[in-house]
């Protein structure tokens, strides 16, 4: 499982012209599910994201995590994140989870996020989504479990 996380001032996801989820300051998570992933993988990655220290403390150092900053978490499925781009000019998605597994683990990730954090929004698995964000920093990290 891979998560591209971005520290944002705000972010939203729109589906068919309707805002499906939005947050103020916090983290936007673009989540890619691989065929070898399981619920334990999702739980481990979620805990890493919630505890990852990417917010500035009083001295401006990245020492605070999302929960310490009381920020929002927007989770968006991003199948292309698991692409193998090491060869040729066309990405390979052979490591990506099949749709049924991908949706099950994405939904599990979002449910777990709601149970562990107070401000969670999400996109919709498999939907054509438009994501808007104001990247803060910019601060972006690729996390893998």
GUGUTI-53715 format. One record per residue (C-alpha): chain; x, y, z. Coordinates in nm, 3 decimals. Layout:
GUGUTI-53715
R   cadena         u         v         w
R        A         X         Y         Z
...
***
This chain:
GUGUTI-53715
R   cadena         u         v         w
R        A     0.000     0.000     0.000
R        A     0.128     0.343    -0.090
R        A     0.017     0.682     0.033
R        A     0.124     1.011    -0.114
R        A     0.058     1.256     0.167
R        A     0.050     1.632     0.131
R        A     0.031     1.886     0.408
R        A    -0.247     2.121     0.299
R        A    -0.409     2.444     0.404
R        A    -0.728     2.302     0.252
R        A    -0.834     2.025     0.015
R        A    -1.151     1.894    -0.144
R        A    -1.268     1.620    -0.376
R        A    -1.551     1.670    -0.623
R        A    -1.749     1.401    -0.806
R        A    -1.986     1.496    -1.089
R        A    -1.964     1.862    -0.986
R        A    -2.064     1.791    -0.624
R        A    -1.818     1.830    -0.336
R        A    -1.790     1.485    -0.181
R        A    -1.536     1.566     0.090
R        A    -1.335     1.862     0.212
R        A    -1.100     1.960     0.491
R        A    -0.928     2.270     0.620
R        A    -0.566     2.250     0.736
R        A    -0.443     1.892     0.751
R        A    -0.332     1.606     0.528
R        A    -0.450     1.496     0.185
R        A    -0.385     1.123     0.135
R        A    -0.373     0.977    -0.215
R        A    -0.399     0.603    -0.143
R        A    -0.289     0.323    -0.374
R        A    -0.370    -0.041    -0.293
R        A    -0.153    -0.329    -0.413
R        A    -0.262    -0.689    -0.464
R        A    -0.049    -0.810    -0.171
R        A    -0.212    -0.571     0.079
R        A    -0.443    -0.667     0.364
R        A    -0.631    -0.495     0.647
R        A    -0.320    -0.517     0.866
R        A    -0.127    -0.330     0.596
R        A    -0.392    -0.058     0.587
R        A    -0.395    -0.025     0.966
R        A    -0.018     0.006     0.982
R        A    -0.009     0.273     0.713
R        A    -0.296     0.469     0.869
R        A    -0.124     0.474     1.207
R        A     0.195     0.595     1.041
R        A     0.007     0.876     0.865
R        A    -0.172     0.987     1.183
R        A     0.156     0.990     1.376
R        A     0.382     1.128     1.103
R        A     0.538     1.454     1.223
R        A     0.504     1.697     0.933
R        A     0.356     2.002     1.105
R        A     0.568     2.280     1.252
R        A     0.604     2.329     1.624
R        A     0.649     2.670     1.791
R        A     1.008     2.681     1.661
R        A     0.908     2.598     1.304
R        A     1.047     2.242     1.311
R        A     0.845     1.948     1.180
R        A     0.770     1.794     1.520
R        A     0.389     1.772     1.534
R        A     0.158     1.512     1.387
R        A    -0.195     1.548     1.252
R        A    -0.363     1.466     1.579
R        A    -0.147     1.713     1.772
R        A    -0.241     1.983     1.519
R        A    -0.608     1.882     1.527
R        A    -0.611     1.881     1.146
R        A    -0.833     1.723     0.886
R        A    -0.765     1.407     0.686
R        A    -0.892     1.372     0.329
R        A    -0.848     1.022     0.179
R        A    -0.871     0.976    -0.199
R        A    -0.817     0.648    -0.384
R        A    -0.536     0.676    -0.639
R        A    -0.488     0.355    -0.839
R        A    -0.212     0.504    -1.055
R        A     0.009     0.547    -0.748
R        A     0.096     0.174    -0.755
R        A     0.209     0.179    -1.120
R        A     0.547     0.038    -1.214
R        A     0.714     0.309    -1.422
R        A     1.062     0.158    -1.431
R        A     1.045     0.034    -1.790
R        A     0.926     0.182    -2.114
R        A     0.691     0.472    -2.170
R        A     0.368     0.314    -2.048
R        A     0.297     0.238    -1.680
R        A     0.226    -0.118    -1.572
R        A    -0.045    -0.178    -1.315
R        A     0.033    -0.546    -1.255
R        A     0.102    -0.488    -0.884
R        A    -0.229    -0.305    -0.830
R        A    -0.508    -0.471    -0.637
R        A    -0.805    -0.600    -0.835
R        A    -1.105    -0.366    -0.798
R        A    -1.291    -0.577    -0.539
R        A    -0.987    -0.599    -0.308
R        A    -0.890    -0.238    -0.371
R        A    -1.234    -0.110    -0.279
R        A    -1.258    -0.332     0.030
R        A    -0.922    -0.213     0.163
R        A    -0.985     0.151     0.073
R        A    -1.320     0.139     0.256
R        A    -1.152    -0.031     0.552
R        A    -0.884     0.241     0.561
R        A    -1.150     0.515     0.563
R        A    -1.359     0.340     0.834
R        A    -1.049     0.298     1.051
R        A    -0.956     0.662     0.996
R        A    -1.304     0.766     1.118
R        A    -1.263     0.549     1.428
R        A    -0.922     0.698     1.514
R        A    -0.954     1.061     1.410
R        A    -1.228     1.321     1.447
R        A    -1.206     1.508     1.112
R        A    -1.202     1.266     0.817
R        A    -1.341     1.309     0.465
R        A    -1.299     1.090     0.160
R        A    -1.353     1.047    -0.208
R        A    -1.525     0.749    -0.367
R        A    -1.337     0.441    -0.485
R        A    -1.333     0.409    -0.863
R        A    -1.503     0.742    -0.929
R        A    -1.374     1.008    -1.167
R        A    -1.274     1.269    -0.909
R        A    -1.136     1.620    -0.920
R        A    -0.908     1.700    -0.629
R        A    -0.832     2.058    -0.530
R        A    -0.573     2.154    -0.273
R        A    -0.358     2.429    -0.141
R        A    -0.033     2.252    -0.059
R        A     0.125     2.396     0.255
R        A     0.502     2.428     0.223
R        A     0.492     2.247    -0.014
R        A     0.530     1.937     0.202
R        A     0.480     1.601     0.029
R        A     0.592     1.249     0.127
R        A     0.548     0.902    -0.023
R        A     0.482     0.646     0.250
R        A     0.474     0.271     0.191
R        A     0.375    -0.010     0.419
***
